[in-house]
Amino acid sequence: MVHLSEDMAYKQFPMISPAMAREFLLPSWRRGPGHTDHPGAANAEFGLRLLEIMVDCTAQFFRDFSRTPGPAVG
């Protein structure tokens, strides 16, 4: 069983803006194979596809992050 979730909201308000969700989360959500609440629909192929998406998105994040200038030191 694969369960993915984002901590998008705390008790009273969202932790990120809708614009940030669209920019950073929506692209990977759109790549997903779909959604099911039925455990019988989840299989190894479905899990492998999700894993590939997570690895690709994580790698892309770190590639982009490594190109972001940091604060000046010294």
C-alpha positions in Angstrom: 0.0 0.0 0.0 1.3 3.4 -0.9 0.0 6.5 0.9 1.3 9.9 0.0 0.1 13.1 1.6 1.3 16.7 2.0 1.1 18.6 5.2 -0.8 21.5 3.5 -2.7 22.9 6.5 -2.4 23.2 10.2 -5.3 23.6 12.5 -6.8 26.9 11.1 -5.0 27.9 8.0 -2.9 26.6 5.1 0.8 26.3 5.5 1.5 27.3 1.9 -0.4 29.6 -0.4 -2.5 28.3 -3.3 0.0 29.9 -5.7 2.9 27.9 -4.1 0.8 24.7 -4.3 0.2 25.3 -8.0 3.9 26.1 -8.7 5.6 23.4 -6.6 3.1 20.6 -6.1 0.7 20.6 -9.0 3.3 19.6 -11.6 4.1 16.3 -9.8 0.5 15.7 -9.0 -0.4 15.9 -12.7 2.3 13.3 -13.5 0.8 10.7 -11.1 -1.0 7.6 -12.3 -4.2 8.7 -10.6 -5.9 8.2 -7.2 -7.8 5.4 -5.6 -9.2 4.7 -2.2 -9.7 1.1 -3.1 -6.8 -1.0 -1.8 -7.4 -3.7 -4.5 -6.6 -1.2 -7.2 -3.1 -0.5 -5.8 -0.5 -2.9 -7.2 3.2 -3.1 -7.7 3.1 -1.3 -11.1 1.1 1.5 -9.5 3.6 1.7 -6.6 6.6 1.7 -9.0 5.1 4.5 -11.1 4.6 6.6 -7.9 8.2 5.9 -6.8 9.6 6.9 -10.2 7.7 10.2 -10.0 8.9 10.9 -6.4 12.5 10.2 -7.3 12.3 12.4 -10.5 10.6 15.2 -8.6 13.1 15.1 -5.7 16.1 15.0 -8.1 14.7 18.0 -10.0 14.2 19.9 -6.8 17.8 19.3 -5.8 19.1 20.3 -9.2 17.1 23.5 -9.1 18.1 24.2 -5.5 21.8 23.7 -6.2 21.5 26.5 -8.8 19.9 28.9 -6.4 22.4 31.5 -5.1 22.8 31.4 -1.3 23.6 34.2 1.1 27.0 35.8 1.0 29.3 34.4 3.6 32.0 36.4 5.3 
